[in-house]
């Protein structure tokens, strides 16, 4: 099939590459000329396991190409995917400016009738509104279909190639059938393709992310209670997770969720609920708990150290999760900002996410107070404390004896509960984690 994908962020690029790998001919369109040039040369502008190899393979096979010219991209298209960002506004609602502009541009530029698939995460009713507008303004028959993505950063390629389910929302059965045809090769393992209304598909995406975020905030609230009672949250987590109705997924206490989806989607769903007069108290609480979770570990460290002024703090991990270089809404940023604001210095190591971190702080007032290391142990030299913010595998079994020698103060604040509490203590560390009693050597 001849396909166009507009937008080459995480969703658009993974969608385009994976659809091309299945034999379709795909043109990806993006306004960023430098990005398009890199992609056309086989360079991925983001780190996502497996993506680079698929990009190179399909470029070489001639099934995938990139352009900045929308008209060129649409020339042969039967289906056009819209995969552009919907960032949050000040009130938490989704900013649909880019989706609306791109949708109209596709409709006006389509040389023939086509199916327009909205991959972007949008509030319920958006696709219906887009359908009404493009029908009024396009000379072609444009059928709008909602097809939300369920891609986990760090495992997005696998999620696309082997989805748990595919959700298709349509008001035109023939258009939905065409989109379903595209996905049939990916669900040969009998995973379901779920057909529903466009608004139901849009709401499904928001509800799924909000539910997962709720589980994270719930276990973090239980973790605080455990800390105050002197209980180990891992024992509680295993106890409740063993209930088949609950399960273990997303019941890991820590610094809270980050990234490009959960923070904005929880707020956007709450804004959508309020707009139609529905309650959003639970969603508001989920978001508030997540913000408080970051502040709690910062507060514990600040109290223990007597403030961060004149302190050197090491940070392991800045990406919001492992296997990605994405630092959007990453909890580590709050920690770095707090140390710098208090007059301290920060040394940071992350195996993939240092370039975007350097971009974020480049030229900022606090830029001189942050340094970047090529090795995890380099950030520990004369450090007064270490924060662990991302659970990269290389942090799971470190050389504690070497760490102890390097640090000025053997003090760890582990935001991801990587270690048994007795292990760092055995090497002379004072160890603070989330939802578990603190430990130190006798």
Secondary structure, 3 states (H helix, E strand, C coil): CEEEEECCCHHHHHHHHHHHHCCCEEEEECCCHHHHHHHHCCCCCCCCCCHHHHHHHHHHHCCEEEECCHHHHHCCCCEEEECCCCCECCCCCECCHHHHHHHHHHHHHCCCCEEEEECCCCCCCHHHHHHHHHHHHCCCCEEEEECCCCCCCCCHHHHHHCCCEEEEECCCHHHHHHHHHHHHHHHCCCCEEEEECHHHHHHHHHHHHHHHHHHHHHHHHHHHHHHHHCCCHHHHHHHHHCCCCCCCCCCCCCCCCCCCCHHHHHHHHHHHHHHCCCCCHHHHHHHHHHHHHHHHHHHHHHHHHCCCCCCEEEEECCCCCCCCCCCCCCHHHHHHHHHHHCCCEEEEECCCCHHHHHHHHCCCCCHHHEEECCCHHHHHCCCCEEEECCCCHHHCCCCHHHHHHHCCCCEEEECCCCCCHHHHHHCCCEEECCCCCCECCC
